[in-house]
Amino acid sequence: MEKITTGKIRNLKSEIRKISMLTAYDYSIARILDETAVDIILVGDSLGNVILGHENTRSVTIEEMSHHTRAVARGAPRALVVTDMPFGSMRDAVLSANRLVESGAAAVKVEGAEIEGIRAIRGAGMEVMGHLGCLPQSASVYKVVRSDKLIDEAKQLEAAGVFAIVLELVDSEVAKQITAAITIPTIGIGSGPHCDGQVLVTYDMLGLYPDAPKHAKKYVDLAVEIKRAVGSFIKEL
Ligand code: KIV
């Protein structure tokens, strides 16, 4: 079993194979994912909508992220566990990141070009993944971002020491230009095929989250399977 490190993810930039990243919020799903070839397990703050039933990700707390990170880390001895810095946590960036790393995250993910905070976390010896494009913690509408400003922001993030950058709903051509302009990998979601890797919310790809966004491909409809199984259980009573 080869443990995935941030260094390994960086090196995949120069390889032909793509980086895979999926979310998990609990031990059982993390364990299933860890037994596949997936590279990165993200404890996303999509926890807010997908698991806790909130309208958005903004009410997720550092305590909740820490609690779910512990569960995921117990189930994922192989994959790289990355945890989202929740809304507001960059006010005390080093302290918050430290809590998540102590809970078992190998790295934290930061939304936006929060260069100063990222430098502080890196200065304290912790690993950081960036996240640019349509940012769930601040976007009022969920739409594709076309701004060339993103290329400059990606370069700034690279200089600040992040090991990879998630591009969420970035125009495919802009995502291609960013991917060519930096030496660290880009991991896309709804950003076209040119990124160095792809990420999906696991509950979206498995058909478990009823409000999944349109750009998320559903690979299986487990809601249908669960209802079928429950139907069989009730029939057998
Ligand atoms: O919170 C999350 O699940 C994420 C992914 C959509 C990248 O940030």
Residues whose N, C-alpha, C, O or C-beta is under 5 A from the ligand:
A	BS01	KIV	T23 G44 D45 S46 V166 V199 V201
